[in-house]
Amino acid sequence: MKILVINGPNLNFVGIREKAVYGDESYEHMMGVVEAYAKEKGCDISVFQSNHEGAIIDRIQEAYFDGTDGIVINPGAYTHYSYAIRDALSSVEKIKKIEVHLSDIKNREDFRSVSVTAPACDEQIFGLGLDGYLRAVDSILKMS
């Protein structure tokens, strides 16, 4: 099972920004935990982070050709307005996709409760912090 984790803008600043919302564990630590968990489950996993919408779209499209079975994506702020990322996710319909958010997007600012990318995914997980990524790995494995 080949899983790709994609993280959007500012997620590389987890552990630095808004610690009351995102916690104080570093991005590198969190992704290390996710990688170790997935490998323990027998998955080949890779992690990609970009602050650039086009780079995220390019990586989603590459997943179509590189044998990726599942995508765990935290689009960051692009969640709320990137129809381009939504279209890219929709275009790889044979790949299982889980949208993840560290915080509880339904109980924050109003604009955060709307996700234009979630309808292109098989599931949305939010408000569980790092555990949301781990649950997403489990969900992809159950879907396959």
C-alpha positions in Angstrom: 0.0 0.0 0.0 1.5 3.3 -1.1 0.2 6.4 0.8 1.1 10.0 0.1 0.6 12.7 2.8 0.2 16.2 1.3 0.3 19.2 3.6 -0.5 22.7 2.4 0.5 26.2 3.3 1.8 27.0 6.8 1.7 23.5 8.0 5.5 23.5 8.0 5.1 26.0 10.8 3.2 23.7 13.1 4.9 23.9 16.5 5.8 27.6 15.8 2.4 29.2 14.9 -0.7 29.4 17.1 0.4 26.8 19.6 -2.9 27.0 21.4 -4.6 25.8 18.2 -2.0 23.5 16.6 0.1 22.4 19.6 3.8 22.7 20.1 5.1 19.6 18.5 7.2 20.4 15.4 6.0 19.6 11.9 9.0 17.3 11.5 8.1 15.4 14.7 4.5 15.0 13.6 5.3 13.7 10.2 7.9 11.4 11.6 5.2 9.9 13.8 2.9 9.5 10.8 5.7 7.9 8.7 6.6 5.5 11.5 3.0 4.5 12.1 2.3 3.9 8.4 5.5 1.8 8.0 4.5 -0.2 11.1 1.2 -1.0 9.2 3.2 -2.1 6.2 2.7 1.0 4.0 5.2 2.7 1.7 4.6 6.4 2.7 5.9 9.7 1.5 5.3 13.2 2.8 5.0 16.4 0.7 4.5 19.9 1.9 4.2 23.1 -0.1 3.0 26.6 0.4 2.2 26.8 -3.3 -1.1 25.7 -4.8 0.4 24.7 -8.2 3.0 22.4 -6.5 0.2 20.7 -4.6 -1.7 20.1 -7.8 1.4 18.8 -9.6 2.0 16.3 -6.7 -1.6 15.1 -6.8 -1.3 14.5 -10.5 2.0 12.7 -10.1 0.3 10.4 -7.7 -1.9 9.2 -10.5 1.2 7.9 -12.3 3.4 6.7 -9.5 1.2 4.0 -8.1 -0.2 5.9 -5.1 -3.1 4.0 -3.5 -4.2 6.7 -1.0 -3.7 10.4 -0.3 -4.0 12.0 3.1 -4.3 15.7 2.5 -4.4 18.7 4.7 -4.9 21.6 2.2 -4.5 24.2 4.9 -6.1 27.5 3.9 -6.6 26.2 0.4 -9.4 24.0 1.9 -11.7 27.0 1.9 -11.3 28.3 -1.7 -9.1 26.2 -3.9 -11.3 24.7 -6.6 -8.1 23.9 -8.5 -7.0 21.5 -5.7 -10.5 20.1 -5.5 -10.5 19.5 -9.3 -7.1 17.8 -9.0 -8.4 15.5 -6.2 -11.5 14.7 -8.3 -9.4 13.8 -11.3 -7.6 11.0 -9.4 -10.8 9.2 -8.6 -9.3 5.7 -8.3 -7.0 6.9 -5.4 -8.6 6.9 -2.0 -8.4 10.4 -0.4 -8.9 11.6 3.2 -8.9 15.3 4.1 -7.4 16.0 7.5 -7.3 19.1 9.7 -5.4 19.3 13.0 -8.0 21.7 14.6 -11.7 21.5 14.8 -12.6 23.6 11.7 -16.3 23.5 12.6 -15.7 25.4 15.9 -13.3 28.2 14.7 -13.9 31.2 12.5 -16.9 30.8 10.2 -14.9 30.7 7.0 -12.9 27.6 8.3 -16.1 25.5 8.5 -16.5 25.4 4.7 -14.3 23.0 2.7 -14.5 23.1 -1.1 -12.0 20.2 -1.2 -13.8 17.7 1.1 -16.4 16.7 -1.5 -13.6 15.4 -3.7 -12.4 13.2 -0.8 -13.8 9.9 0.6 -13.7 11.2 4.2 -12.9 14.3 6.3 -11.3 14.1 9.7 -10.8 17.2 11.9 -10.1 18.2 15.4 -8.0 15.2 16.4 -4.5 16.8 16.1 -1.8 14.3 15.1 -4.2 11.4 15.7 -6.3 12.6 12.7 -3.4 11.7 10.4 -3.1 8.2 12.0 -6.8 7.7 11.7 -6.6 8.7 8.0 -3.9 6.0 7.4 -6.2 3.4 9.0 -9.2 4.6 7.0 -7.3 4.2 3.7 -6.2 0.7 4.7 -9.8 -0.2 5.5 -11.0 1.1 2.1 -8.5 -1.0 0.2 
